[in-house]
Amino acid sequence: MFDIRSLAKIGTAKRFFTDEIFFNEGDPGHELFILLKGKVAVLLNSIDGSQFKVAELGPGAFFGEMSLLEGMPRSATILALEESIVIAVDQNNFVELISHQPELIFRIMKGMSSRLRQLNEEVAGLKTGDDEESSDSEIIAGDIAQADIIPEAAKKQYTLTASKGDEKFTFDKDTVCPVCDKTFMTKMVRSSKLRLKGHNPDLRQLFIDFDPIWYMVYVCPHCHYANFNYEFKQVSAEIKGMILKEKDNLKKQFNISFSESRRLNEVLNSFYLVLHILYLAKKPDQARIAKVWLRLSWLYEDADDQEMYRLSTEKALEAFKETYFNSRRNTSPEQEQRLALLLGELSMRIDQLDDAAKFFRNAILRKGGNATINRQAEDRIQELKTLITANELASE
Ligand SMILES: [Zn+2]
């Protein structure tokens, strides 16, 4: 074990409460954390941006070493599952730390190599690969007029509100805006309370009694920057500059506030603000745009609005296709498979059945692929065939 007293002298002790996030995947960071007390979850983002747990760590564990040693962005999200106390060690006191406790370096190296292996073997295929700032996309969508982003049909009013029981699953917390540096109160999800019910074929995660989508977007009330909670701190210098320049316009156009019991229109509006901000970039990030539309399609599905459900599915499909065909990023075969499966699913939803069949076939990889995904894709092809036959019978 560690010599806690000397650790505390070298690093900084920090306390995190249940459901507090230490850092999010992709955040910049320069500290290593050593867990003295409590329990944390290690979460990764899947291709659609939802999170899944890959590990739980207890006292004596450490995390964040990649950022400390290599200055890399955080490779996972760390969430406190119970009240936890850590020692934070930065680059300056790391050297001092290992000179006092040289055996620590072996533990860190051992931990790093086993964690890397685990990541590669088990979850690399699920992990999203779109956090690189510059995708090689040939298609420049920056010329899409802002007015086109939000379809006319999206201006409908809905009566749906968040469920009263949501209070159990959320809590208020101060957040610092990475654009204007001001603090604001935001509703966060108690991830420790979420119980997974299952997955839809389009990767939507369903939870018992609660839907975290309603709380996914954080909006800064000062500068109107909005983004998904899991990447809220990840804002490029370009976007930051644009928001500071545009903030009066953003306020006028979106004017977002959330009622105590959130209304669907408020939530939809916050998603459209995220989209609007993504389109402020010269080369909008299609992978992120796709994720916003995909979630919008789920919200419209819940609101039983078929027209908007279809339209947002088409938009999600279009943007996912661009990431699939036009980006030359380092994706694992499994990631490609998942994306192909999702493309098939979305094509199927809007009756592009030939495309759907093509994507499902692409999702099947005999070599280097994941057997479960192969099976899933084969199942979807069978279902598709049934659907095509039914359509043909209906048209006769
Ligand atoms: Zn702000």
Residues whose N, C-alpha, C, O or C-beta is under 5 A from the ligand:
A	BS01	ZN	C177 V179 C180 C220 H222 C223 H224 Y225
